[in-house]
Amino acid sequence: MKYRILLTFLCTLVLLPSARAQPTAFFEKNCYSCHDAETKKGGLDLKSLKGDPTSFGRWVKVHDRIESGEMPPGKKDKVPASDRAAAVKSLHGFVVKLEQAKIAGEGRTGTRRLTRVEYENTLRDLLDLPGIPLQGELPADGSAHGFDNNSDALDISHVNLAKYLEAADRALDMAIATRPSAPVVVKQRISLANPHGFVAHVLLHGDGVLLKNKQPDPEFPPAGEHLHIDQGAHERMGSFRNGASVGLFRHEDESFHPYFNEFVTIYPGQYRVRTSLWAFQWDKGKVLAARGTEAARLSIVTLTGDGRGGGHPSTVLGYYDAPSMEEKLHDFTTWLNPREIIGFNAGSLAPGANTRGKLRAMGFTGPAIACDYLDIEGPLHQTWPPASHRHLFGDLPMVEIKVGKDSTVRAPKRKLDRQEMGQGKNRPDPVKGIWTVSSDDPLADADRLLGKFLARAFRRPVDAEVRKQYVAKVADRLKAGDCFETALRWAYRAALCSPDFLYHVEPAGKLDDHALASRLSYFFWRSMPDERLAGLAGAGKLREAETLRAETERLIKDPKAQRFVEDFLGQWLKLRQIANNDPDRKLYPEFSAYLQDSMVAETRAYFRELLDKDLHAGYLVKSDFAMLNEKLAVHYGIPGVSGSQVRRVPLPAGSPRGAFLTQASLLKITSNGTTTSPVPRGAFVMDRLLGRPPEPPPPDITAIEPDVRGATTIRELLDKHRSNAACFACHAKMDPPGFALESFDVIGGFRTRYRSIGMGDPAPRGSIDPFIGIGFKLGPAVDPSGELTDGRQFKSIAEFQDLIAADRSALLGNLTRQFAVYGTGRDVSFSDREQIAAIVANAEKKGGGVRTLIHELCQSRLFQTR
Amino acid sequence: MNKLFIAAAVFSLTVPTIGVGQKEDATPIRVKHQITGLFSKARETDLRDAFAEVDGIKLVEIDFANAEATLEYVPAKVFPNAKPEQVIQRLDAMLKSASRHTFGIKPLRSTPKEKLKFIEIAVGGCDCKACALAAYEAVYKLDGVETATVDFREGRLTALIDPEKADPSKLEAALKQKGVTIKAR
């Protein structure tokens, strides 16, 4: 027995080198004829390819091509399987050896800083300031391996550092209470026709009406043959202040920005917002039942400059239903920052359509949205001082600090409470004197407060020595004459700009408990661990499999996981690029901001559904349900969906909709706004969904320009290109998915013929809003057929979906890699492949669900190692 | 006759100042003033509402035909230490504030009525009080226009003008500039 073990060991030793060397004999027999110095097919001279880390990437490709059977070309049946297997095994060992050498030289994962998103979320959670805007002021992050949280993309410069200082100051300014009691809560009712706004102006011209009891306001008859003159006279006369509802026929556009600008936020905080909306059909002076439920968009608008005019930056709060002739009250709480107001848009109405005819409102028949009022109440504070202040100063009392010749300490700097915008009718609630925290034992308090703060900010226990250094800063400032608040603020500011805060500090090799807690929380929350997660890490329990599973589950179910959904999809499926192009208005007049926002909402809701219901990877490309609101359902031609809220909708048999592959968001992102091309779409599918990214195009190849005149199809143009043998190899792989997706236009609408602005037949209206003019024609027919590299053919998008949905393992494998890259902040390496395969296999054993997959990943060595 | 009229007007302006400098004269006085913004009969209610918000001033009577109103107040209480020329300015400011600048007060007109000319212009516009105010203000600010009324329902604007200072074409030009349609006579 002993001899047998010894023999095995010796054999292993003997065999080891050969298992980690180039399979030269295989190359001689099958490869060198094309890939030597003379022929160098595809630019590869295998004979002289260096066996060192600099050629690592090329060796991985050699391995993959031989393993997949793609190489040697056309010899799949001629190369004995055993020869191929031996060569692959040998190459595998060789490539792993190269990778180890590469890692030894460069290190496996660089230390990475927080991304802009992570930075903002972390400060929001650290200081309990859930709406403070910070990332917009920070330099944009780069991207590597598909994600911005990769160490390869996260460089740092003096610009970053300067911005971090500013951001830290801004956060501390907002966090620190400067008064003994909360500002008085303002309750304000605002009409959409508030003075100095855009709406009052368009009401004068007949793009809307004032209504009382669902009838035209007798004091403000709808503009007809005559328009209303002199907006100022109407404002003085109180035409817009008499409690009338505002009915709008007009969608927001370049010169029309409806704002509720009588309330301009002075104090940051939570505000309760309530608004009453309904819809109606306007018929030349009559108010009738609407065509259905309309949707209004509310947004948060940040006033810039003096706040006048429109087009100020905004973020969408949401779309809110306006049912026919029935008021719907929408009541929610949101965070508002100084200079922010609420914006409005009659989102579901046709953009570009208004009533500017000779008879104005009295000559117009069409849909309208009514807003009765908008109530705003706040700032709402559950406690005072607020939680943000308590994180910094605990329960230390606030006192009025005396400023004068006799004072021995410098008072903290304070900004005046004031309404910066002239249109804001809400006024500040200033406090007399300068108030600040008081400490009887400053250094002891500083030590105590910093001890707690630093551990949270640095996401792990902090050495006493480090804490002392920060306390020493406080002591220095106190000696220099600063008050306690200012002195401690110096330390907090320094902490927020320190590497301990700005970087993910992870030990080499296996992660410790705190690093694991951070990795989990940044994976699912894009932010620091909460108290429970940090507590489990501190107690050393997080590594226990069941605890880790329960915590993973808790994090995924937490509302903060929406950050993961948005951030991950923004990068994996490039949702961040949704607004990169504006569809051509002549070709796609039905496109609107509402449609685009609905597209994004669909993709996010679908991903959330995959997680919640733990659906298998086949759902990435084929589904029997979709996440839709009325806007998208109409766009997709699916009946029976009403309202703005996205919900799960069963799909009729044979519908290609639902899955990511055919979602309008992805179809728009992979288009240029005017035309589609199978090449970028195919490349996107190969890279993002199937995990087989195509080679980048050669530098001297010009892009194929589709013909929008309708004379030649993109397929005809591509066929010429593909006839070139050098091009064919790559295009044979990436074009087929793109051909299948030719069934969808640049905004994700299904088509059997291309739209054209030149030649073609008159286009039927279809589901396009009757208030939108149609100027395009129908050009050549779409051919969505194709052939995969393995010879399988498809005639339609549905057949293509069937083909790729069948290979769930491949889809799950790609998703695992995407999660792994995103969750660990580094690319998956060649030697990770076995672990990835094991994660996929384990997930498949448990049903292959997406949430199961995430659990398996979090339990893996891959995830728990730096 | 003119001299008598001017004397009466000056007297009416100086009445509120009686008692200025005195310690506490609680005797109310009645004074008549011209009211701007009173361009339709329906505006009488608005005027009453506006004066209801002005402390210490009682609206006794409205003479719509002449756009005048009689007010009652105790000068020492409402305008303590005010100089005579300040009283009417303060009254005007108080009424403007209470009416969001849709009414105002000015001294009784100095031009005798028989010297003024009544004119009527056919106009088109929204039957809306604010539009009427806009049209009224367009003509009333012109030199030589003493009073004016606007009624878009009836499609007419009337005015008492001093022919030496204003004429109908001047009013029509101002109305057109404001966006009011002038109909053919």
Interface residues (C-beta under 8 A of the other chain):
Chain A: E219 F220 P221 A223 G224 E225 H226 L227 H228 I229 D230 A233 H234 R236 M237 G238 S239
Chain B: R100 H101 T102 G124 G125 C126 D127 C128 K129 A130 C131 L133 A134 A135 E137 F152 K178 G179 V180 T181
